[in-house]
Amino acid sequence: MTYKEYIAQIVYSEEDGCFIGDIVGIRDIVCFHGDSLEEIRTAFEESVDDYLLTCQEFNRLPQKPVFPKERQQTDEEIEISFLHNGHENK
């Protein structure tokens, strides 16, 4: 999942019963969660926007993602994997 050049790494936590994500490729720690694919996407986009705003407020440049050139999962692949594992998109 990508937004404004930032990439999310998302996992489903059986223990918490929700998706948990973080932004990959930057040293700053930006985490978010949601109960559905729609909620996790919204939480991710809000987290990126909050991160950029916080950097601006503290007069520092936001980190740009740096990561190896490896294939990232598309939203469709994440949804297929989610449904394949017996979860419903609520």
N, C-alpha and C positions, 0 to 999 in steps of 0.2 A: 504494500500500500504506500503510495507516495503523495506528497502534498508540498508545494513550494520547494521542490528539490530535496526534501527530507523524506527518509524511508523509515517505515515502522516495522518492527519485529513484533509479531503478535503470537501469543500462545493461549491455549484454553487451560484454565486452572480448574481441575475437578474439585479440588479442596475448597476453592472460593466460589465455584459455580459461575465464573465469568471469564471474559477475555482480559488478558493483561498484556500491555504493550509498552514498548519504549522506542525512542528514536535511536537508530544505529548510525555509526560513522562519525559521531561527535563525542568529545570528552565530557561535555556537560551531561548531567543526568536528567532526562525528561521522560516521565512515565505517565501512563493513563490506563483506564479500564472501562469496560462496558459489558452489558449483558447480551447484546446481539451484535451482528455485523454492522448494522446501521449505527448503533450507539458507539461502537469502538471507532468507526470512521469519524463520527462527530467529535468524539473525545480526542482523537489524534489531531484533527485539524485545529481544534481549540487549543490544544497543547502547543502546537507549532506556533500559532498566532500569539499565545501568551509568552512563549520563549522569546520570540522576536521583539515583542513589546517590552519585556523585562530587560533585554539587552539594550534596547534604545533608552529606557529610563535610567539605566546605569552607565550610559554613554560608553558602551563597549560593543565591538563588532560581534555579531552572532557567528558561531562556528559553522563552517560549511561542511557538509558530509564528505567524508573520505572513506572509501571502502574498496576492497578488491573488486575487480570486474568479474563478478559472478552473477549468475542468473537470479533475479528476484521473482518471488511468486506474484502472480497477478491476483487481483481481487476475485476473479472468477475461479481461479485455482484454490484460493483460500475457502471460498464458499463451497466448492465441490468437496474439498477435504472435510470441511465442517459437517456437511450433510452426510457424507460417506461414513463418518464416525458416529452416526446415530443422533446427532444434535439437530434441533429444529431452530430455524431463524425466527425468533419471537418478535 
